[in-house]
């Protein structure tokens, strides 16, 4: 995998451009990654630019980025694999939301940790040339259409106005538009907003803390797909929203290879607990990412069903 990544990098050699793209990603509010994930991305990009992509193994990354010592074992401590999966998803979201037109794409192919650098999908060898050609072509086309339509369009418009004046008093077409019906205004009041608060990691274990952070990130992604439900960032209040406001809280405890998770949804208006559940999982034979994804999907469905049964209008 390392040799393959090294080959991809040599085929696209633009150190300054890659560094500028990395800075752009890290500065974007749409790149949803914790601080240690940002350090992870900076480290693997810098090592690749320095020609050391073949050394990007879980052992070296764990020591350089996550402060693990020489006794680190990737099988018992999957911190590097978990963070790599999280950064892959964060990069995919960035390029879907606001990075479609970026000149350089940074990805982390599965099966390794060496990043891949490639030109943007819609950019030619000379950035901006295709855009200039498109604008020039559109400008010529608009001039041709105008030359054809002006001699015919103005008499036709005047004729249409005369016909309308005969059929109905012209003042009727200038009357103010009718106000929105009551159901449309009522729809705004049914809008639901929810804040996914940081989950509390009990027991003081690194695995529990990683799971609590990863599950919160997965829940945000799953709840964003629920119709009529708005997911707000932590620390943001929503006084401008006329609908209901809820908070999703929880705690995670890892005892050996057993996970205990408690989750509850609270109405911010009066502090009432509207929904709560407990989840217990055996971690043997399963990756933490798979468990996070499975539990987050189950919680999103249960919350959606709970809101719909209460008549609040949220549909999955």
N, C-alpha and C positions, 0 to 999 in steps of 0.2 A: 504493500500500500504506500509505503514511504517513497519507493522509487517511482511509483506512478504519479504521486503528487509532485515530486521533484521535476518530473518531465513536464507536467502541466505548467509549472511555474516558469521553467526555462522557455517554454513556447510563448509565454506572455510576460515580458520583462519590462515592468514600469514601477520601479521601487517608489518613486515620489508619488505617483498616482495611487498606488496601493495604500501608502501611509496617509495620504489625504482622504481616501475613501474610508479608512479605519477611523480617522478623527471625525468624519461626517457621521458615521454610524453611531459612535459613542456619544456624540453630542445631540443625537436625535431623541426626542421624547417618545418616539414610536419604537425605539429599541428597548424592549422590556426585559432587562436582565439585571440581576443584583451586582453588587460591587465585585464580588469574587469572580462572577462570570465575565465581567468586563476585563479583569486582570487576566483571566484565562485566554480570552480572545486576543488581547494585546500581546501576550507572551508567544502564542503559537504563530501569530502573524510575523512578529519580529524575528523569531527563530528561523522561520521559512525564508524571510528576506535575507538573513545572514547566511543562508545555505546550509542550515542544520535541520532540515525537515525530517531527515532519517532518524534523528534523535528524539523526536516527539513521541515518546512512549508514556504510558500511564505512570510509570515509576518516576521518571524525570519531571513530569508535569506536577505530580503530587508534591514533590519536594520543593520545586521552584515557585509554585503558585499557591498551594494550600498548606505549606508549612509542615508537611509530613516528614518523619525522620527516616533513617535507613531501614527500619523494620517494616516499612509500608508494604502491604500485600493487597494487590488490586482485586483479588478474589473476595477477601473479607471486607474490604473498604472500597465500595464502588463510586467514590466521590468524583473521580475524573470522568468516568463514563456517564454519570448522572448530569454533570455540568456540561459535558459535550452535547448531550441530547437536548438540554435546555437552550444552549446557545444556537444549535441548529434551528430549533423552532423560532427563536427570537430573530435570527437572520431571515428566515423565510417570511415571517410576518413583516419585518422592516421593508423588504423588497416588494411585498404585495401592497403595503399601505402607502409608502411615500418614496420608495427607492426605485420605482419602475424605470425612471429616466436616468439613473446614475450611470456614469461611464464605465465603472468597474464593479463587478460582482464578487463578493467574498463568500465562499461557502465552505462547509466542513463535510466532505463526503463520508458516508457511513463506512465503518470498518477501520477507521484510523483517526488521527487527530491533526494531521497536516492539512492546512487550509488550501483551497483551490482559488486561484485568481483568474478571472476571465473578463473580456469586454462585455459591456451591457448588451442586452439582447437586441435593442433597436438602434444601436449606434454604429456608424460606418467608420472606416479607417480614419477619416478626418472629422472630428466631432463638430457638429453643427452644419455640415454640408448638406445632409439630407433634409434638414429642416429648412435651410435657405431655399433649396430646390422646390420643396413643397409649397412654401409661401409664394415663390415666384410663379409657380404653375397656377396656384389658386388666384393670384392677382390677375394673370392673363385671362383665366376663365371668367372671373367676375366682370372684367371689362367687356368681353365678348357677349355675355348674357345681357349686360346692361344695354349694349348697342342694339341688341335684337328686341328687348322688351320695351324700351322707352317709347318707340313710335306706336306700339300697339297697346301698351299698358295704360297710358294716360287716358286716351279716348274710351277704353273699355271701363276704366274706373269711373269716369264721369257719367257714362251711360248707366252703370249699375246704381250710382247715387240717384239718378233721375227716376229709375224704376222704383227704388225703395221709397222715394218721396211720394210717389203716387199710391203705393200700396198702404203705407202707414205713415202717420205724421213723423217727420224726421226727429222731433223732440224725443220720441220714445227710445231712439237708439242712444241718446245722450243721458238717459236717466241713470241714477247711481245704481250699482249692482246691489242685489238683495244680500242681506246679511246671512251668515252661515246658519244652517238649521241647528237646533239644540243638540241633536245627537253628536255632531262634530265637536262641539264644545265639551260635551260630556266625555268624549273619547280621551281628551287631554287629561281630564281628572282621573282617568283610570290608568295613567302611565305609572309604572312601578320602577323605582330605582333601588339598587342594592350595592352595598359596599362590602367587599371581601376583606375583612381585617386579618392581620398577621396571626397565624395559628400559634398557640403556645406549645413549645416543646418541653414536655415533662421528663424528668429523669436525668437531664444533663448530658445525654449522649449525643455524639456527632451525627449518628444515623437518624436519631429522632429529630434533630434540628433540620437536617437536610430534607427529611420527608415532609415536615411541617411547611417549609418554604416551597418545596416543589408542588405539594398538593394545593396550596393557595394559588400558585400560578396556573395550575391546570383548571382549577375551579373558575378563574376569571375567563379563561378561553372557552370553557363549556357554557357558562352562563351567558356569554355574549351571543350565543346562538339561539337563546330562548326569545321568542317573539314577544314584543311589548315589554321587555325587561331591559333596563338601562343599567350597565355596570359602571360605577363611579370609581375613580382612583382613590387610594387611601389618602386621608387628610383633606379631601374635597367635601364640602357640604353642598346640598342641593336645594337652597331656599327658593330658587327660581322655578323648581319643578312643582307643578300643581298636584301631582299624584302622591303615592305612598312612598315612604323611605324605610328601608330595612338594613340591618347589619347582619353579616354572616360571621360567626365566631366559632372557634373550636380549639381543641387541645389534642396532642398526639403523644403517646408513650410507647416506646419500644423496650420490651423486656425479653432479652435474649433474641429469639427469632419470632416473637409474637408482637403484633401491632394492636394497640388499643386506641381508637379514635372516637372522640365525642364532638358533635357538630350541632349548632343551634342557630335559628334565625330569630332575630329580635326586631320588634316594631320600635323604631326610633321615637315615635310620637309619645308612647306611654311606657316603654320598656318591657312590654309583654312578650313572652316567648311564644311565637306562633308555630314553630316546628322544631323538633329536636330528634336526633337519632344517634345510635352507637354502632360502630363498625369494628369488628375484630378480624384480623387476617393473620394467617401463618405465612411467614416470609420464606419458608423453605421452597426451593425450586422456582421462585418467581423473582423477576427483577423489580426494583423499587419503582422504576418508571411505569411498568405495566400495572402495578398496584395503584399508583397515583392516578393513572388514566382511568382505570376501572371504577375506583371509588368516586372520582370527580364526576364521571358520567352518571353514576347512580344518584349522587346527591343532586345534580342538576335536574334529573327527571323527577325526583321526589319533591324538590322545591317547586318546580313547574306545576306538578299535580296539586300540591298544597295550595298554591295561589289561585289555581283555576277553581278548585272546590270551594274556596272562600269567596268566589265571585269577583276576583280582582282582575281577571281578563288576561292572564299570561298563558300563552300556548307555546309548546315546544316547537 
